[in-house]
Amino acid sequence: MSRLTAGPHRCSGRVEVLLGGSWFTVCDADFDQQDAEVVCRELGCGIPVEVLGSAAFGRGEGHTGARLVNGPDSCSGRVELQYLSDWGTVCAVGWDMRAADVLCGQLDCGSAVAVVEFDWFGEGSGHIWADVFDCQGKETHLSQCNISSWSRAACSHKHDAGVICNGSSVAFHEGRVRLSGGSECQGEVEIYFRQDWRRVLLDSWSLSEASVLCRQLGCGSVLNYRSSPSTTEHKHMCVTGFSCSGSEAHLGNCSSAQPVNCSSGEQLYITCSDPRSIRLVGSGGDCAGRLEVFHSGSWGTVCDDSWDIEDAQVVCRQLQCGVALSTHIPAWFGPGTGSIWLNEVECEGNETSLWNCRFQLCEEGECGHQEDVGVVCSGTVS
């Protein structure tokens, strides 16, 4: 059974079908004049005058199923969406990091760290949903994004989209960056991409991407970037194609990059300004106190959720304060003020910068200053 709703009369509106006692909307992908003729005939409404897509009569309600399959856990895998009773894959051409972020949130998997194609999670079978998801990244469900469609003839299962969310075991290293051949905030750029450290090519790089990289490293602002002076041969693939607005906290929040042969372009060398973008305050010394990090132009604290001695070791190493002696009880050095920037910090313990660890930006209301992290390093001991 079908019906038309939200239109000016009973023969015009959004198509809905009754299935299992509930009304569902119909995706406009591949819905054409012939399909519309069937609906009009069923409703006794003559012949269709026009077929409209892109939620012309408003968005329906209810949920479209979504899942990530063929990964090591439920937070990484090939994207599959359910329309009515049918599951199908999504063409990567119509998928980006903002849509991936929404999907990860919808699945309770945090935020997205990468969008990948079939070479990660294999090719699907059956339907390919040729939807283009125009998400802003703030939505809680894919159904809240603007959705349009294009011809599925341009896509095959070799272009099935995959997503890695930061709630997945795969995501622990993915998207981390480091600089080699220089200092903590200057050197050749390497990013952990698809399970390997890869150099970044200069050709697709701009000031926006450079600003994000320096921010992610905790190295202040970008001073310059250029072609690497190194002539070392690299057998592995390089990475290109990043596209950032410049405001992101992490390269993983930018448009997804692609691997290319390293011989296809010059490799990137960058110089950032400030290596000391974290500090310990409230103790009278530099090597003990409440942890504060510099982000988005201001200092803020770190929430103690998931904080442990490995995280503290990285802080002490970055500040050249020896080793961590303790991770004092929350707010031991007094509560901070202003923003609480980071939460759920998870370091292995061997990183050179806190920004190379896995973390989440703290949502408003998620933590209070009574949970501010404090650290004591051995550099305070005479």
Secondary structure, 3 states (H helix, E strand, C coil): CEEEECCCCCCCCEEEEEECCEEEECCCCCCCHHHHHHHHHHHCCCCCCCCCCCCCCCCCCCCCEEEEECCCCCCEEEEEEEECCEEEEEEHHHCCHHHHHHHHHHCCCCCEEEEECHHHHCCCCCEEECEEEECCCCCCCHHHCEEEECCHHHCCHHHECEEEECCCHHHHCCCCEEEEEEECCEEEEEEECCCCEEEEECCCCCHHHHHHHHHHHCCCCEEEEEECCCCCCCCCCEEECCECCCCCCCHHHCECCEEECHHHCCEEEEEECCCCCEEEECCCCCCEEEEEEEECCEEEEEECCCCCHHHHHHHHHHCCCCCEEECCCCCCCCCCCCCEEEEEEECCCCCCCHHHCEEEECCCCCCCHHHECEEEEHHHCC
